[in-house]
Amino acid sequence: MSQSNNVAAMNTIFQFTGEHADQAWASTNDGVMGGLSQGSSSIVADGLRFSGSLSQENNGGFSSVFSDVNLDISAAKGVRLKVLGDGRTYLIRFHSDAVYRQRWPVNFGAEFQTTVGEWIEVFVPFIGLTQSW
């Protein structure tokens, strides 16, 4: 199969549809800090569904899903997501094996905007990620 010079080869990391779909991801909500938000993921016909409700009560306001796998993405230029949006802004974050001041794991992330009720493809280039810990 030939490729255009403008399109890099892509490898699927997670497959959430089909006969051999990956498992739903685990969730972490603001309840770990006393908040009342509730969110989780499940595998449905069209992919991984992340749903729930956010609450700012008790200084809350976040819900997340994650997969705890080790991947070598050193040769990749970024990650492509296909998402059905609700109009909110989301954050994708990658945990690295680096540690800041021998204490905090270093993370890299970027925000992306969704469109209400529309499937969109989002490309997040690794070169544009913001570092945090």
N, C-alpha and C positions, 0 to 999 in steps of 0.2 A: 504494500500500500504506500503510495507516495504522499508526500506532504508539501504544502505550500511553504515557501521560505518564511512566510509571515506567521505561520501557525506551528507552535512547538508541540512536540509529542505530549500527550496527556496520559496519566496513569490514574485509575480509579483507586481512591484510598478507602472509601466507605461506599457500599452499595446497599441502599435501603429499599429496593424494589426487586421483584422477581422471586423465583423459587428459593434462592439461597441468600436472602436478604440478611444483612448484619443485624445484630441485636440492637434494641433501643438503648439510648445512652442513659447514664445515671443523671440525677439532678441535684442541684444545690440551690436552696432558696435562702432568703434573708432570715428565716427562722433560726439559722445558726447564730444570729446576733439579736434575736428577740423579735424580729419582724413577723408579719402575717401573710406574706405573699406565698402563693402556691403555684408551682409549675412542675411539669414532668414531660417525658417524651414517650411516644408509642410508635410502633410500626403500623402504618395503614397502607392501603392500596397504592397511593401515589408517593410514598416515602416515609421519612421520619417526621412525625408531627410533634412540635413543641407547643404546648398550650398550658394555660393556667390563668391566674389573675394576680395582678400586682397590687400591693397595698403599701401606702406610706405610713400606716399606723406603726407605732413603736419604732420610729426611725428606719422603717423598712423601705423596700422599693426595688428589689432585684430578684430575678429568677434566672437560673442557667441550667444548661445541660452540657455534659462533657463525656468524652471517651478517654480512658486512661490507658493509652497505648504509646509505645515508643516507636517513633518513625524516623527514618533517615531521610530528611527532605533537603539535604544540602545541595543536591543537583537541581532542585526545582526553582522556578522563577516566581511561583505564587500558587494560589489555590483558587479553583473555580467552584462556585456554589450555584445551585439552581434552587430558588426559594419562591414559595407562594407567600406573598407579604400581607401585612395588615397595616402598612403605612408607618410603622415605627422604625426607629433607628436601632440597629443591633450591633453588638461588638463581637468580633471573632478574636480569640486569643489563643496563642500557642505558648505552652510552658517549655522552657529550655532546660538543659542540664547545667546551665551557668548559675552561679550563686553570687549575690551582692553582699559584700562585707561578711562573708562566711555565715550568713544567716538567712537571707531571703532569696527564694528562687526568682530568676529573671524571666519575665514574660514579654511577649511581643504581640501587639494587637492593632486592630484597625476597625473603624466603624463603617457600616454600610447601611444605606437607606432602602427600605422596601416600598412597594407600591400596593395600595389596597386592592386585594382580590386578583392580583396579576402575578403570573409566574415570570420571574426575571432571572437572568444569569448575572452573577456578580463575580468579577475577577479581582482578587486581593493580591497585589504584588508584594512580595516579601520585602523588597527594598523600601517600601513606604510604611512599614510597620513601626509603631511607637513602642519604645521599651518602657517597662514598669517593673516594680517589685513589690 
